[in-house]
Every structure is written in C-alpha cells, then in structure tokens.
Amino acid sequence: MRLTQDQIAAIREVVAEMAGCEATVRLFGSRLDDTAKGGDVDLMVELPHAVEAPAPLAARIAGRVSRSMAGRKVDVVVLAPNLMRLPIHEVALNEGVLL
C-alpha cells in the first residue's frame, strides 16, 4: 500500500469528521500496488445509514483529502443502504483494504 501512516490517519480523520465516526473507508485501485508509481487515490466510504446527497459528500471528502496530500488527485465513491450498488463498489469491497 502506497500511503504513509500519516496519510492514512488524515484520511480517516476527514472521513470521520465529514461522514461520521460510524463510516468506514477503503483504499482500492493502483495505490495498493507497491511496485507502481504515481496514480490517484481511490477511496470508498461506506455508511450504515442513508445518505441524502452522496455526490457533494464525496466531493467534499475528496477535496479535503487531496489538500492533505499536497494536491494529489483523490476519487471517492460512497456506499450506503439507499444507494444503488455499482460495479465500482464491488471492486472496492473485493479488492480494497480497510484503512
């Protein structure tokens, strides 16, 4: 995994602050490959309750995490009981690592 412990702590802090302490966050995608270089940070935030505005939530989390990582591109998808489960969610659940 190509994230430092400080970056992981910052991600968890942002997610807890913006989505609640019951939210979990997974890293998936190219950042899991220790042999790769560069790449964006792909995160899935999973919530146990309904989310009324998932797109703005994902955008706010992505922006805050990006700023904490010196502008690195961050993509965030949200999974909640009221949202349609998409193939990207399955990838994150099957291949992702809980932070």
Secondary structure, 3 states (H helix, E strand, C coil): CCCCHHHHHHHHHHHHHHHCCCCEEEEECHHHCCCCCCCCEEEEEECCCCCCCHHHHHHHHHHHHHHHCCCCCEEEEEECCCCCCCHHHHHHHHHCEEC
